[in-house]
Amino acid sequence: MSAMTQMLRIGRGAAAVAEAGRIRTWLLAVAAFLLAAGLGVLVLAQSSFDGRAQRSQERAIDWVPGARDAKLIAQPVTDMVGTTTFQVVWLVPLRADAPLPPGLDRWPKPGEAVLSPALAEAGAGTTERIDNRYGKSVGLIGVEGLQAPAELLAYARPAGGADDLDAESFKAVGFGGANASPFGEDANLPPPEQFYGALAGLVFLPVALLITVAARVGAVARDRRSRLLAVLGAGTRARACFTVGEAAAPVLVGTLLAALALTPALLTDLPLPIVDFRLYRPDATAAVPGLIGALLSAPAALLATAVLLQPRADGIQRSGARPTVRRGRLYRLGGIAFAPVLLVTVRGTELMADDMKLPFYVLGTVLVFATLPAAVGMLCVGLGGQLARLGRRIGSSGSLIAGRRLATHPQATVRLVASLTLAIGLAAQAQLWGGVFGENAARALTTLDRIGSSVLTVDYPHSTKRLAAFEQSLPDGVKSAVLRVATDDDTMESNARLIGSCEVLEALNTPCKSTPVPIPGGGSDARLQELVSWSTYDTESVYAEQGTTAGWRTTDDTSVTLVLVNAAGQHQDLPIGQLKQLAYQHLGATANVTSVGSLYLGAVGGLETATRWIRLLAATGMFVVVLAAGLGAMGEFVRHGRELAPLGVLTGRRTVYRTTALWSLLLPSMLAVGIGALTSIWLAAPIQIDRPTVISVASLAPTTLAALCGGIVLTAWGAWASIRSARDWRPTAD
């Protein structure tokens, strides 16, 4: 048996009887599982992005505007379900050999539509009328024609044929090709770089914390043993093999469990909780080589970390028989770097170009929370010296011991407070990105809450005949008017006129006269107030006038919009699904029926999707942080109790445990929570510029109180564990 193999075997045996050995075994197994699973998710995400891009390009429309050799007309338009936008592609074949888009097995007949499974499911049993909004639904789009199984998409053929479309602009020769134009739901999904940034900050940073805690739990006894091995002549390689032997078994078990957890993605389309996303199995199977690499690299990285975090003995004898040991000073570097990194992140994000703001902010935020625990640890070192002097002066043994521990063991403090600071940071970032909408998007949500869909706007049709047919088909209680807005782009002055029958004008609480009557701000009706505020620059120059809705024309400086109103009252929503169906039927395939401000509600839908991903990743990160805090604290309590046990036996008093726990655990926890909360508020500043304030002292109060309660629980737990350890303590040669 070689010496290295023997050291591996000895290390494995030592792990079973080491201080906090069982806790370290669990931590290493969990850390290996999460690291391997996280790297696997990273590989699967990249494969999913690649697969989506490939399928998107295969169905992309190859337009040739005005070309005589065009084979079809393909005109995509945007529609909405709730606040989620999606694409509807209107198709008209021009030749018998016109190619079908991927996912269709035949051309829809005029007045027919083919929906994606997710779109058909989203509209089922609702007032959206998705099943017949674009025509009679005659089937489902095959999964090979979708970017992802859960994509919302529709192909439809207008009943009026090419006359209902902009034929000259949207003629095409087919689908796919280097010059084809992709379409789809990408606008509603976070781009790859944003996803990877969120994954790094919300998941991998907590996993890195857990790995550090796992590698260093019970570190005092192992460091002493490492020095002993060096004294006995063990070289760097031998000590590394010993460390690998200690950690190998739980690391391999955790990696195996991660492989089992990733296996279902290779067997079926895997739905993900919270985010309403389904991982496509072919994308997962294409990632098998990358998954193998992830499962091999995770244990290697974790074992290498365990080796690198051990003390290094250089063998230079300075005094006695103990070799010199150089402890890492990384925490000191982190503590010094915290303030500059925070300042550069906050101010630099404001100064960066728009396309670099988010990557810069994500990187800076990760570095801030990576260095924050070290800064708290350095602060505790300074306070520890003061506390020790105070304890000696007043005769408090607990204060004296706690002060010396804080001053001489900053790494233990860093590991303790890292979980609390990271928990606050994760909660704040999830809250920030879940609540920060653009100014117009936030305003659109306010409008939606205020008036719902009790008033709708429709693009004014060019055909008087089509307009008349549409108005005649309107359900009972739905009335139409025209909003005509003339704007001077040079002076930004505008003049708006609401024109309609007395019935619709009275429903909006406006006078009904044949001459224009001023209604500043839209009058007293909330629907008209919101409509005017979204439609004109000058809300004071608004007039109401009795007149017909037909015969108006849009020009370069004048917009004309058809307005639909519920005459029954301002708090009654219009049947938007039915009205969209009627608009497509009578006004043509390009008809656009929207609620007030809905142009920006599409951005809300995309942000809601991103928010769901952030919540999923943040929940994962919080779970990791809780594991690191709980199991890591257990390991510290074991050491804490063993160190204080002899003193408790000699003094016969248990108050020393409570006092020591109060200063050693509660003080760093309170500092970590306070500094973490203030740091989170400052970090939110560049994101909240010109947006509603989401992160503040008040909004973080629940999270801060929860973290403080966690610190109190850790303190009580630590005192109890110390008392219990002292009660069972017997002198041993450890």
C-alpha positions in Angstrom: 0.0 0.0 0.0 1.5 3.4 -1.0 2.0 6.1 1.5 -0.6 8.3 -0.2 -3.2 5.5 -0.2 -2.5 5.0 3.5 -3.0 8.7 4.2 -6.4 8.5 2.4 -7.4 5.6 4.6 -6.2 7.2 7.8 -8.1 10.4 6.9 -11.3 8.5 6.3 -10.9 6.8 9.7 -10.1 10.2 11.4 -13.3 11.7 10.0 -15.5 9.3 12.0 -14.1 10.3 15.4 -13.3 14.0 14.7 -14.8 16.9 16.6 -18.1 17.8 15.0 -17.4 14.9 12.6 -21.0 14.0 12.0 -22.0 17.6 11.4 -19.2 18.0 8.9 -20.2 14.8 7.1 -23.7 16.1 6.6 -22.5 19.6 5.6 -20.0 18.1 3.0 -22.7 15.8 1.5 -25.2 18.7 1.2 -22.6 21.1 -0.2 -21.5 18.5 -2.8 -25.2 17.9 -3.7 -26.0 21.5 -4.1 -22.7 22.3 -6.0 -23.2 19.4 -8.4 -26.9 20.2 -8.9 -26.1 23.9 -9.4 -23.5 23.2 -12.0 -25.9 20.7 -13.6 -28.6 23.4 -13.7 -26.1 25.8 -15.3 -25.4 23.2 -18.0 -29.1 22.5 -18.6 -29.9 26.2 -18.8 -27.3 26.8 -21.5 -28.6 23.8 -23.4 -32.1 25.1 -23.1 -31.1 28.5 -24.3 -29.3 26.9 -27.3 -32.2 24.7 -28.1 -34.7 27.6 -27.9 -32.4 29.6 -30.2 -32.2 26.8 -32.7 -35.9 26.1 -32.8 -36.6 29.8 -33.0 -34.3 30.1 -36.0 -35.8 27.1 -37.7 -39.3 28.7 -37.7 -38.1 32.2 -38.3 -39.9 33.9 -41.2 -37.9 34.5 -44.4 -39.5 37.7 -45.6 -39.0 39.0 -49.2 -41.2 42.1 -49.3 -42.8 42.7 -52.7 -41.0 39.8 -54.3 -42.8 37.9 -57.1 -41.5 34.6 -56.0 -43.1 34.8 -52.5 -44.9 31.7 -51.5 -46.9 32.9 -48.5 -47.8 35.9 -46.4 -46.8 35.6 -42.7 -47.7 38.6 -40.5 -47.0 38.4 -36.8 -48.9 40.5 -34.4 -48.8 40.8 -30.6 -51.8 39.9 -28.3 -52.2 39.5 -24.6 -53.6 37.1 -22.0 -53.8 38.9 -18.8 -50.5 40.8 -18.6 -48.6 38.3 -20.7 -47.9 39.1 -24.3 -47.5 36.5 -27.0 -47.3 36.2 -30.8 -50.1 35.5 -33.3 -48.9 34.7 -36.8 -51.4 35.3 -39.6 -50.7 33.0 -42.5 -52.0 33.0 -46.1 -50.4 30.5 -48.6 -49.9 32.1 -52.1 -48.8 28.9 -53.9 -49.5 25.2 -53.6 -45.9 24.5 -52.6 -45.9 27.0 -49.8 -43.9 25.5 -46.9 -45.6 24.9 -43.6 -44.2 26.4 -40.4 -42.6 23.8 -38.1 -45.3 22.3 -35.8 -48.1 22.3 -38.4 -49.2 19.3 -40.4 -51.6 21.2 -42.7 -52.6 24.7 -43.7 -55.5 26.1 -41.6 -58.5 26.9 -43.7 -59.8 30.5 -43.9 -61.2 31.4 -40.5 -59.3 28.6 -38.7 -56.5 28.8 -36.1 -54.0 26.4 -34.5 -52.9 27.1 -31.0 -50.0 26.0 -28.8 -51.0 23.6 -26.0 -50.1 26.2 -23.4 -52.2 28.9 -25.0 -55.2 26.6 -25.4 -54.8 25.7 -21.7 -54.4 29.4 -20.6 -57.7 30.4 -22.3 -59.7 27.4 -21.3 -62.6 28.2 -19.0 -62.0 32.0 -19.1 -63.6 35.0 -20.7 -60.5 35.4 -23.0 -62.2 33.3 -25.7 -58.8 32.1 -26.9 -60.3 29.0 -28.5 -62.2 31.0 -31.1 -60.6 34.5 -30.9 -58.7 34.1 -34.1 -61.1 31.7 -35.8 -62.2 28.2 -35.1 -59.5 26.2 -33.3 -58.6 23.1 -35.3 -55.6 21.6 -33.6 -52.4 22.2 -31.6 -49.0 23.2 -32.6 -46.4 20.4 -32.4 -43.7 20.8 -29.8 -41.1 20.9 -32.5 -42.5 24.2 -33.6 -42.3 25.9 -30.2 -39.4 27.5 -28.5 -40.4 25.6 -25.3 -43.3 23.3 -24.5 -45.0 26.1 -22.4 -44.8 28.8 -25.1 -47.9 30.8 -26.0 -48.3 31.0 -29.7 -51.0 30.9 -32.4 -51.0 30.4 -36.2 -54.2 31.6 -37.8 -55.6 32.2 -41.3 -57.8 35.2 -41.7 -61.3 34.7 -43.1 -60.8 37.5 -45.6 -57.6 36.1 -47.0 -54.7 38.3 -48.1 -57.0 41.4 -48.1 -57.0 41.3 -44.3 -53.2 41.5 -44.1 -50.4 43.9 -45.2 -49.5 41.6 -48.1 -46.7 43.7 -49.7 -44.8 44.1 -46.4 -45.1 40.5 -45.1 -44.5 38.3 -48.2 -42.2 35.4 -47.5 -40.5 32.4 -49.2 -40.6 30.1 -46.2 -39.2 29.5 -42.7 -35.7 29.3 -41.4 -32.5 30.4 -43.1 -29.6 32.7 -42.2 -31.5 35.9 -43.0 -34.9 34.9 -41.5 -36.4 37.0 -38.7 -37.2 35.1 -35.5 -40.3 35.8 -33.4 -41.7 34.4 -30.1 -41.8 34.7 -26.4 -38.2 35.7 -25.8 -39.3 39.2 -24.7 -41.1 37.6 -21.7 -38.0 35.7 -20.5 -34.9 36.9 -18.9 -31.9 36.8 -21.3 -29.1 34.3 -20.6 -26.8 36.8 -19.0 -29.4 38.0 -16.6 -30.3 34.4 -15.6 -26.7 33.5 -15.1 -26.1 36.7 -13.0 -29.1 35.8 -10.8 -28.0 32.2 -10.5 -24.5 33.3 -9.4 -25.7 35.8 -6.9 -28.8 34.0 -5.5 -27.6 30.4 -5.6 -23.9 30.0 -6.1 -22.9 32.6 -3.6 -24.8 30.8 -0.8 -23.4 27.5 -2.0 -19.9 29.0 -1.7 -20.7 30.0 1.8 -22.0 26.5 2.6 -18.8 25.0 1.1 -16.6 27.2 3.2 -18.6 26.4 6.4 -18.5 22.7 5.6 -14.7 22.7 5.0 -13.9 24.6 8.2 -16.4 23.2 10.7 -14.5 21.7 13.6 -11.4 23.4 12.2 -9.6 24.0 15.5 -9.0 20.3 16.1 -8.2 19.6 12.5 -5.7 22.5 12.3 -4.0 21.1 15.4 -3.8 17.7 13.8 -2.4 19.1 10.6 0.4 20.8 12.5 1.0 17.5 14.3 1.3 15.7 11.0 3.8 18.3 9.8 5.9 17.8 12.9 5.9 14.1 12.3 7.3 14.7 8.8 4.2 14.6 6.6 4.6 16.8 3.5 2.1 18.9 1.7 1.0 16.1 -0.5 0.5 13.7 2.4 -1.5 16.2 4.4 -3.6 16.9 1.3 -4.3 13.2 0.9 -5.3 13.0 4.6 -7.8 15.9 4.1 -9.2 14.3 0.9 -9.6 11.1 2.8 -11.6 12.9 5.5 -14.0 14.5 3.0 -14.2 12.1 0.1 -17.0 9.8 1.2 -19.7 12.5 1.9 -18.7 14.4 -1.1 -19.1 11.4 -3.4 -22.5 10.6 -1.8 -23.7 14.1 -2.3 -22.6 14.1 -5.9 -24.4 10.8 -6.5 -27.6 12.2 -5.1 -27.2 15.2 -7.4 -26.9 12.9 -10.4 -30.1 11.1 -9.3 -31.9 14.5 -8.9 -30.9 15.5 -12.4 -32.0 12.3 -14.0 -35.8 13.0 -14.4 -34.9 15.9 -16.8 -33.4 13.2 -19.1 -36.6 11.1 -19.0 -39.4 13.6 -19.5 -40.3 17.2 -20.0 -39.7 18.5 -16.5 -42.0 21.2 -15.0 -40.3 23.7 -12.7 -42.2 25.0 -9.7 -43.1 28.7 -9.3 -41.9 29.8 -12.7 -44.4 28.0 -15.0 -41.6 26.7 -17.2 -41.1 23.2 -18.6 -37.7 21.9 -19.5 -37.8 20.3 -22.9 -36.3 16.7 -22.7 -34.4 16.9 -26.0 -32.6 20.0 -24.6 -31.7 18.0 -21.5 -30.4 15.0 -23.4 -28.3 17.2 -25.6 -26.6 18.4 -22.3 -25.5 15.0 -21.2 -21.7 15.6 -21.9 -21.9 18.8 -20.0 -23.7 17.2 -17.1 -21.0 14.5 -16.9 -18.4 17.3 -16.7 -20.4 19.1 -14.0 -20.7 15.9 -11.9 -17.0 15.3 -12.2 -15.9 18.9 -11.5 -18.1 19.5 -8.5 -16.4 16.9 -6.2 -13.0 17.9 -7.5 -13.7 21.6 -6.7 -15.1 20.8 -3.3 -12.2 18.6 -2.3 -9.7 21.1 -3.7 -11.4 23.8 -1.5 -11.1 21.6 1.6 -7.4 21.2 0.9 -6.8 24.8 0.2 -8.6 26.0 3.3 -6.4 23.9 5.6 -3.5 25.7 7.4 -0.2 25.6 5.5 2.9 24.6 7.5 6.1 25.8 6.0 8.4 23.7 8.2 10.5 26.6 9.4 11.2 26.2 13.1 11.1 29.5 14.9 10.7 28.3 18.4 10.2 24.9 20.1 9.1 21.9 18.1 6.0 23.4 16.6 6.3 24.4 12.9 5.2 27.8 11.8 1.7 27.9 10.5 0.5 30.7 8.2 -3.2 31.2 8.4 -5.1 32.7 5.5 -5.6 36.4 5.5 -8.3 36.4 2.9 -10.9 37.6 5.4 -8.8 40.7 6.2 -8.5 41.5 2.5 -12.3 41.1 2.2 -12.9 43.3 5.2 -10.7 46.1 3.8 -12.3 45.8 0.4 -15.9 45.9 1.5 -16.3 49.7 1.7 -14.6 50.4 -1.7 -16.5 47.6 -3.4 -19.8 48.9 -2.1 -19.1 52.5 -3.2 -17.9 51.4 -6.6 -20.9 49.2 -7.1 -23.5 51.9 -6.2 -21.8 54.8 -7.9 -20.4 52.9 -10.8 -23.8 51.4 -11.7 -25.2 54.9 -12.1 -22.3 55.9 -14.5 -22.2 52.7 -16.6 -23.7 52.5 -20.1 -27.2 51.0 -20.2 -26.0 47.7 -21.7 -23.4 47.3 -18.9 -25.4 48.4 -15.9 -26.9 45.1 -15.0 -23.8 42.9 -15.4 -21.8 45.5 -13.4 -24.4 45.7 -10.7 -24.8 41.9 -10.4 -21.0 41.4 -10.1 -20.7 44.2 -7.6 -23.5 42.9 -5.5 -22.0 39.5 -5.3 -18.6 41.0 -4.2 -20.3 43.2 -1.7 -22.0 40.3 0.1 -18.9 38.2 -0.3 -16.8 40.8 1.6 -19.5 42.0 4.1 -19.0 39.1 6.6 -15.3 39.8 6.7 -15.9 43.5 7.4 -18.2 42.5 10.3 -15.5 40.1 11.5 -12.8 42.9 11.5 -15.2 45.2 13.4 -15.7 42.4 16.0 -11.9 42.0 16.3 -11.7 45.6 17.4 -14.7 45.4 19.7 -13.3 42.1 21.1 -10.3 43.8 22.5 -12.4 46.6 24.1 -14.7 43.9 25.5 -11.9 41.9 27.0 -10.5 45.0 28.7 -13.9 45.9 30.0 -14.5 42.3 31.3 -11.1 42.4 33.1 -11.9 45.8 34.7 -15.3 44.8 36.0 -14.5 41.2 36.8 -16.8 39.6 34.3 -15.2 36.3 33.1 -17.8 35.8 30.4 -17.1 39.2 28.9 -13.3 38.6 29.1 -13.6 35.2 27.4 -15.9 36.4 24.7 -13.8 39.5 24.0 -10.6 37.4 23.6 -12.5 34.9 21.4 -13.7 37.7 19.1 -10.3 39.2 18.9 -8.3 36.0 18.3 -10.8 33.9 16.2 -12.3 36.3 13.6 -12.8 33.5 11.1 -15.3 31.8 13.4 -17.2 35.1 13.6 -17.1 35.5 9.8 -18.6 32.1 9.3 -21.3 32.8 11.9 -22.5 36.2 10.5 -22.1 35.3 6.8 -25.4 33.4 6.8 -27.3 36.3 8.4 -25.9 39.0 6.1 -26.4 36.8 3.0 -30.0 36.0 4.1 -30.8 39.7 4.3 -29.1 40.4 1.0 -31.0 37.6 -0.8 -34.4 38.8 0.7 -33.7 42.4 -0.3 -32.6 41.5 -3.8 -35.7 39.3 -4.4 -37.9 42.1 -3.0 -36.1 44.7 -5.2 -36.4 42.9 -8.5 -39.9 41.6 -7.7 -41.2 45.1 -7.1 -39.2 47.5 -9.3 -41.1 48.2 -12.5 -40.4 51.0 -15.0 -42.3 54.2 -14.4 -44.7 53.6 -17.2 -45.2 49.9 -16.2 -46.0 50.9 -12.6 -48.4 53.6 -13.9 -50.1 51.0 -16.2 -50.6 48.7 -13.2 -52.2 51.6 -11.3 -54.5 52.3 -14.2 -55.4 48.6 -14.4 -56.2 48.6 -10.7 -58.3 51.7 -11.0 -60.5 51.1 -14.1 -59.7 47.5 -15.1 -61.0 46.9 -18.7 -64.1 49.1 -18.3 -62.8 51.1 -21.3 -60.9 49.7 -24.3 -59.2 51.3 -27.3 -59.3 50.0 -30.9 -57.1 51.0 -33.8 -59.3 53.1 -36.0 -60.1 51.3 -39.2 -59.7 52.8 -42.7 -62.9 51.2 -44.0 -66.2 52.8 -43.0 -68.0 49.6 -44.0 -65.9 47.5 -41.6 -66.4 50.1 -38.8 -70.1 50.0 -39.2 -70.2 46.2 -39.2 -68.1 46.1 -36.0 -70.2 48.6 -34.2 -73.4 46.7 -35.1 -71.9 43.5 -33.7 -71.1 45.1 -30.3 -72.8 43.4 -27.3 -75.6 45.2 -25.4 -74.3 47.9 -23.2 -71.0 48.4 -25.1 -70.9 51.8 -26.8 -68.3 53.4 -29.1 -66.8 56.9 -29.4 -63.8 58.5 -31.1 -60.9 60.2 -29.4 -59.2 62.6 -31.8 -55.9 64.1 -30.6 -54.0 66.8 -32.6 -50.4 67.3 -31.5 -47.8 69.8 -32.4 -44.5 67.9 -32.0 -42.5 71.1 -32.0 -44.3 72.7 -29.0 -45.5 69.5 -27.5 -49.0 71.0 -27.3 -52.0 68.9 -27.9 -55.8 69.2 -28.3 -58.1 66.2 -27.6 -61.7 65.8 -28.6 -64.0 63.0 -27.5 -66.7 62.5 -30.2 -69.7 60.2 -29.8 -73.4 59.8 -29.2 -75.2 61.4 -26.2 -75.5 57.9 -24.7 -71.8 57.3 -24.6 -70.9 60.9 -23.6 -73.4 60.7 -20.7 -72.0 57.3 -19.7 -68.7 59.1 -19.2 -70.3 62.0 -17.3 -69.6 64.6 -19.9 -72.0 67.1 -21.5 -73.7 66.3 -24.8 -73.7 69.2 -27.2 -73.0 69.6 -30.9 -70.2 72.1 -30.1 -67.0 71.2 -28.2 -67.4 71.5 -24.4 -64.2 71.7 -22.3 -63.7 68.8 -19.8 -60.3 69.5 -18.3 -58.5 66.4 -17.2 -61.2 64.2 -18.6 -63.9 65.4 -16.2 -65.1 63.4 -13.2 -65.2 59.9 -14.7 -62.1 57.8 -13.8 -62.2 56.0 -17.2 -62.0 59.2 -19.2 -59.3 60.6 -16.8 -57.1 57.6 -17.4 -57.8 57.5 -21.1 -56.9 61.2 -21.5 -53.8 60.9 -19.3 -52.4 58.2 -21.6 -53.4 59.8 -24.9 -52.4 63.4 -24.8 -49.7 65.7 -23.5 -52.0 68.5 -22.4 -54.7 67.0 -20.2 -56.3 70.4 -19.7 -57.1 70.9 -23.4 -59.8 68.2 -23.6 -63.3 68.6 -25.1 -66.4 66.5 -25.6 -68.7 66.8 -28.6 -71.7 65.0 -30.0 -71.0 63.5 -33.3 -70.6 60.3 -35.4 -67.7 57.9 -35.1 -67.4 57.4 -38.9 -65.4 59.4 -41.4 -62.3 60.3 -39.5 -58.8 59.9 -40.7 -55.4 59.7 -39.0 -52.7 62.1 -40.2 -49.1 62.8 -39.3 -50.1 65.2 -36.5 -53.5 63.8 -35.6 -54.3 60.4 -34.1 -57.8 58.8 -34.1 -58.7 56.0 -31.8 -62.0 54.1 -31.4 -63.0 53.9 -27.8 -65.3 51.2 -26.3 -67.1 52.0 -23.1 -69.3 50.0 -20.8 -72.5 52.2 -20.5 -73.6 50.2 -17.4 -71.0 51.9 -15.2 -67.3 52.6 -14.7 -66.7 49.6 -12.5 -67.9 47.0 -15.0 -65.3 45.3 -17.1 -65.9 44.9 -20.8 -65.9 41.4 -22.3 -62.4 41.9 -23.8 -62.1 38.4 -25.2 -65.4 38.6 -27.1 -64.6 42.2 -28.3 -61.2 41.0 -29.6 -62.9 38.2 -31.5 -65.4 40.6 -33.0 -62.6 43.0 -34.0 -60.6 40.3 -35.8 -63.8 39.1 -37.5 -65.0 42.5 -38.7 -62.0 44.8 -38.7 -59.4 42.4 -40.0 -56.5 40.4 -38.7 -54.5 43.4 -37.7 -57.1 44.8 -35.4 -55.7 45.8 -32.0 -58.0 45.9 -29.0 -56.3 46.9 -25.8 -57.0 48.2 -22.3 -55.8 51.7 -21.4 -52.0 51.6 -20.8 -51.7 48.0 -21.9 -48.7 48.9 -24.1 -46.6 48.9 -20.9 -48.5 46.0 -19.3 -46.6 43.7 -21.7 -43.4 44.8 -19.9 -45.1 44.0 -16.6 -45.7 40.5 -17.9 -42.1 40.1 -18.8 -41.0 41.4 -15.4 -43.5 39.1 -13.6 -41.8 36.2 -15.4 -38.4 37.4 -14.3 -39.7 37.9 -10.8 -40.9 34.3 -10.6 -37.4 33.1 -11.6 -35.9 35.4 -9.0 -38.2 34.0 -6.3 -37.3 30.5 -7.3 -33.6 31.1 -7.2 -33.9 33.2 -4.0 -35.9 30.5 -2.3 -33.1 28.0 -3.2 -30.5 30.4 -1.9 -32.3 31.0 1.3 -32.6 27.2 1.8 -28.8 26.9 1.4 -28.2 29.9 3.8 -30.5 28.3 6.5 -28.5 25.0 6.1 -25.2 26.9 6.4 -26.4 28.8 9.5 -27.9 25.9 11.3 -25.4 23.1 10.7 -22.5 25.6 10.8 -23.7 27.0 14.1 -23.9 23.4 15.5 -20.3 22.9 14.7 -19.3 26.1 16.4 -21.3 25.3 19.5 -19.5 22.0 19.9 -16.2 23.8 19.9 -17.6 26.6 22.1 -18.8 24.1 24.7 -15.6 22.1 24.8 -13.5 25.3 25.2 -15.6 26.6 28.1 -16.3 23.3 29.8 -13.1 23.2 31.9 -13.7 26.7 33.1 -17.3 25.9 34.0 -16.2 22.8 36.0 -13.6 24.9 37.9 -15.9 27.8 38.7 -19.1 25.8 39.2 -21.1 28.6 37.6 -23.2 28.4 34.4 -23.6 32.2 34.0 -20.3 32.2 32.2 -21.8 30.3 29.3 -24.7 32.7 29.0 -22.5 35.8 29.1 -20.0 34.4 26.7 -22.8 33.4 24.2 -24.4 36.8 24.6 -21.2 38.6 23.5 -19.8 36.0 21.2 -23.0 35.3 19.3 -25.6 38.0 19.8 -23.2 41.0 19.3 -21.9 39.8 15.9 -25.4 38.9 14.9 -26.8 42.3 15.7 -23.9 44.0 13.9 -24.3 41.8 10.8 -28.1 42.4 10.7 -27.8 46.1 11.0 -24.9 46.5 8.5 -26.6 44.0 6.1 -29.8 45.9 6.1 -28.2 49.3 5.5 -26.0 47.8 2.8 -29.1 46.3 1.1 -30.8 49.7 1.1 -27.8 51.5 -0.3 -27.3 48.8 -3.0 -30.9 49.3 -4.1 -30.4 53.0 -4.8 -29.1 52.8 -8.4 -31.8 50.4 -9.4 -34.6 52.6 -7.9 -33.6 55.8 -9.7 -36.7 57.2 -11.4 -38.7 54.2 -10.2 -41.0 53.6 -7.2 -39.1 53.0 -4.0 -39.3 49.3 -3.1 -36.4 48.8 -0.7 -36.4 51.1 2.4 -36.0 50.8 6.2 -39.7 50.1 6.5 -39.9 47.5 3.8 -36.9 45.6 5.2 -38.2 45.8 8.7 -39.8 42.3 8.6 -36.7 40.7 7.2 -34.5 42.5 9.7 -36.6 41.5 12.6 -36.6 37.9 11.4 -32.8 37.9 11.2 -32.5 39.4 14.7 -34.8 36.7 16.0 -32.6 34.2 14.2 -29.6 35.7 16.0 -31.3 35.5 19.4 -32.2 31.8 18.7 -28.6 31.1 17.8 -27.4 32.8 21.0 -29.9 30.8 23.2 -29.0 27.6 21.3 -25.3 28.3 21.8 -25.6 28.8 25.5 -27.7 25.7 25.9 -25.3 23.6 23.8 -22.3 24.9 25.9 -24.0 24.1 29.2 -24.9 20.6 27.9 -21.4 20.0 26.6 -19.9 21.1 29.9 -22.2 18.8 31.9 -21.0 15.8 29.9 -17.3 16.9 29.6 -14.5 14.7 30.8 -10.8 15.4 30.3 -9.5 13.7 27.1 -6.3 13.8 25.1 -7.7 15.5 22.0 
